């Protein structure tokens, strides 16, 4: 299914993060030049509201249109949004919602309308969030030379299909609004009471409802395009970055494919990521999002970004990187993953799945479910078969808590560190036995990780030394160019290894089983082969390491 702005992946389907929304019944004709919202009014009672017992009244279609960005947390663009309503004590409460990019081809509308209705109504019932009524929004800006009224007329058939599909599942659409060019039209307006040119929505954030929502703690964090711009390559970055990615791919991918050299690549990649995070920590955040992104981009050379992007294509390396999920580490990691996603240019677009998934996980783990959903949806658009992104996207949309996954990662890290200590202890005991048996053999001062029992450097040790030297050379050159010197502190390791995707999947399956036992259900995994543009370089290794 085509997601927002044409991205391929599952539709956003989630309960209202701000909790139930009481909705009063307005009189007909409550908004200037048009009707009230039949069976609907509105009041937002968010979780973070300073006065949760005081509803924010929405008594007209005009206020309903103005409330949409506060309900979603962002300004919707070029998309269709379905909001479920639950009736209780004469009031309605907003429940689940689905959002999807408006299909460009009209022949796709019937199937998309039915799938959206099924996703909201049937999926909501499985989660114990049954909708008694639905409100439809279609948000579309006019193309060049087009008017908002023309957009309304062009999308009327799509809205009618949505209303029919919802009715087929036994749930009526009580209001359907088209929002375009700063105006709105109601498709449910009886008798043509809405003016043909639509009703002006006024300046964003200037209404009484906007003031009340802001006071209640609701924020509109820009538009989806602004979110996506932080995670997409920028103009002008392609030539040098693509060449660096080509070189990194030639150098590192054979080592990732080789089981003996792959651990060395993991170690070197994570060390480079830690040093990059130290560099980001040295630069304070700036007020503007785009300004901060530009600053972060300037701290990474093309070669460093390429080495990190290619290194993260290995599943175990990516899983270790997912351990940066709490506190300052998560904030710095999120900035790094965004910067790497912006460097996946040209034929390396599918390589963005790894940094986008890590960005989504870091955002979700720190409480930002809005950016998390968008980053994970973009990861699935880059690679529809990326299992880690699908697991997190499903868990996030099904309302599972991030803490359950964090605990799974902590257990995996503890198990891995315990196993590493046991191996080290066993190796030390074996070395002591061999040393005592070797009469007259003089011990040598060598690196335990890089030498064998006889003091000769092993193949794995040689690979570790070579890979570390290669990946750190470009960073030292960058530091020298910036006048940073070589005395930069080293970021403490958050954990040496890794979450396993299979272990995460098991935790999610157990959580979903508990949810189904309580009346919920997990949606099906998207099916169908992934389609990638021709000419993309093939991924190294099998799906076991890549996804």
Buried (B, 14 or more C-beta within 10 A) or exposed (E): BBBBBEBBBBBBBBBBBBBBBBBBBBEEBBBEBBBBBBBBBBBBBBEEBEEEEEBBBBBBBBBBBBBBBBBBBBBBBBBBBBBBBBBEEEBBBBBBBBBBBBBEEEEBBBEBBBBBBBBBBEBBBBBEBBBBBBBBBBBBEBEEEBBBBBBBEBBBEBBBBBBBBBEEBEBBBBBBBBBBBEBBBBBBBEEEEBBEEBBBBEEEBEBEBBEBBEEBBBEBBBBBBBBBBBBBBBEEBBEBBBBBBBBBBEBBBEBBBBEEBBBBBBBBBBBBBBBBBBBBBEEEEEEEBEEBBEBBBEBBBBBBBBBBBBBBBBBBBBBBBBBBBBEEBBBBBBBBBBBBBBBBBBBBBBBBBBBBBBBBBBBBBBEBBBBBBBBBBBBBBBBBBBBBBBBBBBBBBBBBEBEBBBEBBBEBBEBBEEEEEEEEEEEEEEBEEEEEEEEEEEEEEEEEBBBEEEEEBBEBBEBBBBBBEBBBEBBBEBBEEEEBEEEBEEBEEBBBBBBBBEBBBEBBEEBBEEBEEEEBBBBEEBEEEEEBEEEEBEBBBEEEBBB
